[in-house]
Structures are given as C-alpha cells and as structure tokens.
Amino acid sequence: MKFTVAEPPNEPTNETPTNNSENVLINIVLNWTCVDPDPGDKLSYDVYFGKISPPEKVGEGNQSETSYNPGLLDHLTSYYWRIVAWDKTGNYTSGPIWNFETRQNQPPNEPTNPDPENGSTNISIDKVLSWSGGDPDPGETVTYDVYFGSSNPPSKVVDNHSATSYDPPGSLDYVTIYYWKIVAWDNHSASSVGPLWNFSTGMEPNQQPNIPTSPTPLNNSIDVPVNIDLTWSGGDPDVGDTVTYDVYFGTSSSPPLEENNQSELLFTPDPLAYSTPYYWRIVAWDNHGASSEGPLWIFTTIAEGNQPPNIPSNPSPANGFLGTSIDVGLSWTGGDPNGDTVLYDVYFGVLNPPLKVIYNQSAISYNPPGSLEYETVYYWKIIAWDDVGESSTGPIWNFTTRSEFNRPPNIPTSESPRNGSTNVKVNSDISWVGGDPDPGDNVSYDVYFGTTSPPQKKVENQSAIYYDPGTLGYT
C-alpha cells in the first residue's frame, strides 16, 4: 500500500515593500508570494505586523489573499512584519521577519493655479478667488490661510480655511489692484507659502442716462398758455455722471433741434402762436457719450382771447422756510398775460387752509399786523383777479418763525461706524446725525479723529455731517 505525505508550504517570498526598505509611503499595501509543493493545495495566511519585533498577529488570520492593507501608517516609523503560510492539511511555514521605514512627513503642495490668474486685468468686482492645493502624503488634511487686500503685502483675512476658494465679503472696488497669497498647512503643522499674486478690477460699467420723463406741459395738454416754460425730469443712474440735453421743438411732428448740450431741465421758447399744436422731444447725453431719447410729446396752445391772471408764484419767504423773522413781510410775483389790471386776495394765518385777511388789493405784498408768534407755522395763499372776473389761485405756502431764545445745537448721535465696531473697512467715511432745535439755524461741525484718546482736531467749521479720513491702517 502506498500513500503520500503532504509537504508544508514554501516560505513566503517577494515581499513588498522589500526588506529593509526606507522612505516607504504611509499608505503602502503589503504583498508577498507563496506556493505549495503539493499540487492543488490551497494556502491561507496569518499576518503579523507592528512597530515591535517580533510583530503581533493582526486580524483573524486564515486569509486567502496575498496582500494586507494596514491603513495609514505613521511618518518616519519602523514597521516589522512576517507571513505564516498554511496548507489545507495543517502544515505551515513561517516566513522571515521583514522590516521597512516610512517616509517623513512632506509639507503640503505649494498653492498654484490662481483664479484669477496672476496679473489679470478687468476682473469682476464680485470675483471668487480659487487655487489648487492638496498634500503629497495620502490622508493628510490641509487648511489654508488667506492673505488679501489692496495693500502690498496683503493682510491675513482668514485662517484655518478648508476650502480652496475664498469669496471676499461684499463687492470689490472698481479700478483697483488687489494682492493675495495662500499659505497651506497640513495636520502635522508643516506649511508651504504660495507666491504673491495680483489682479486688477475693471472700470465701473457706464449706464445710459435716464429717459426724460414728466413733461410740463403734460403730453396732449390743451389750452396751454403762449408764454410757457418746458420742463422735464432727467438725471443718470451712475453717481457722478453729468448729463446734458438736446431740445427738439416746433410745429411739425419731426421737430427741429432748438437747443443742444444744455444742462438745465428747462427750455423757454419764444412766445407761441395761439391755437397751435407744438411737438417736442428731449435727448439726454452723459459725459461718456451714451444717450437716451425721450418720447415725442405734444400740446396745443390756448385760443386767442382773455386769459386768467398769472398764477401767483415766487413767494417770499420761500415755501417751507424755517427761522423767519416775527416781523416778516410777505411778497409774491403776479401779473396778467393780457396786460389786464390784477387785484389780489390774501389768505393768511396759523390754520390750514388759511383764512382770507384782505381782498381786492393791488400790491404784490402784505404786512401782517403786529408781530407774529415765535416758533409757529404760518400758512398763506394768494388769489389773483383780472378786470374781467377771471381768477388764478396760487398754492398754499408756509413758513416757520424763529425761536425766541437761541438753543445749542443737537448733540451729535447715530454715529457710523457704530461705537465699538470692529472689522471696519479701511476706506470708510465717518458720519453722524446733528441739526439744531431752533428752526432756520445753520450748524457747523469740528471733527476730532485719530488713533489716540482724546483724538486731535482734523477739521473745523464744516457743514457736512460726514468726514473722509482717507485710507486707514489695518489692525
């Protein structure tokens, strides 16, 4: 009778990493090869691995694969390992103890690929910055310090930032050079400093002037006086832009150019013909050459004949005036387009609407009897009558008399930036709320400002309630 004795597996060989290797990656996967001299025998393996020699068994053993993943290892550390091979009959062969040393920690990758590119121009004021980073060591976490601003070198604006992008708060300034750099840190406190990059923002885009609107006389008006001023509303959406106007005016539906490059929102034509339709259009131009054409407007003048008196205008004191003398005299502008004699009814008092105090006077002035009350609102209006019984009623005007005793100005309040504010922009203006309790009083301000307490006087006797200290220093 013959039988065969099973032989144990061959010794494991061809280890990876090879024995005594150095500078091994910390995410290395261990590999080996092993065969059995008995055909058809399937092998299994016990893995011994660790920082001490001899190493301890890891896992449950009896694995069929010829590889083992120990996970992320420590930097610059010696590891020991060996493999025990088993066949199906229980024979085994233990391999030698191998060792290797992992590489030392590598600093993060130097930040690259800036967006916007270094030296870029005409960049949007809402641009988000981004870059490429990372780390050559597997499994490392990298954070970033961001330096950014319009000064060179820029100041740190955020640290320990995990994203490879940064959105500056708010919008940037137009036509400004910005500088930035990124410092990368790994979780072992190793760092890499990126280069200093820069870009410049573009010019503020120009917008067309506002389309002229709100014509006087209104479009399609009739019975318009032959002595009339044409007015309209204009302007420009871009702060600081200047606007001029071309006036087209005439009796044809394609009116000719009568005035160009005027800054006023008013045009006074020569006296017009009676019972005649007139056409007009305004074209607005800004100082960048952009234009906006208004619609074609039309009105028809009054038929020849008696016209009512001119509407009383140009009140003195001016409507809404504060701080009027208690012995003020009232006056206005009147007249009649037909040259008729005009008489006036005067309404005056503290009630609104005011009561009639005199009628049928020819003068264009009125002196209230006695002195008025201090700090009191008075209302008044004028009705003009011609000698054929036509009338024109003026608007209700008002003024406020002055205080009897002068009081000090209001204590400045509502400061901006608020007291104790932080992270204030270096190009911020300071402003406040002031004023005076006495109607009509003018107030001026002395501004004290600086980095010491108390601050030094910077400007005196200014009327504005704001002050521009220039570009401030960063904290």
Secondary structure, DSSP 8 states (H G I E B T S, - for coil): ------------EEEES-TTEEEE-TT--EEEE---SSTT---EEEEEEESSSS--EEEEEEE--SEE---S--TT-EEEEEEEEE-TTS-EEE---EEEEE---------EEEES-TTEEEE-TT--EEEE---SSTT--EEEEEEEESSSS--EEEEEE-SSEE--SS---SS-EEEEEEEEEETTS-EEE---EEEEE-----------EEEES-TTEEEE-SS--EEEE---SSTT--EEEEEEEESSSS--EEEEEE-SSEE--S---TT-EEEEEEEEEETTS-EEE---EEEEE--SS-------EEEES-TTEEEE-TT--EEEE---TT---EEEEEEEESSSS-EEEEEEE--SEE--SS---TT-EEEEEEEEEETTS-EEE---EEEEE--SS-------EEEES-TT--S--TT--EEEE---SSTT----EEEEESSSSS-EEEEEEE--SEE---S----
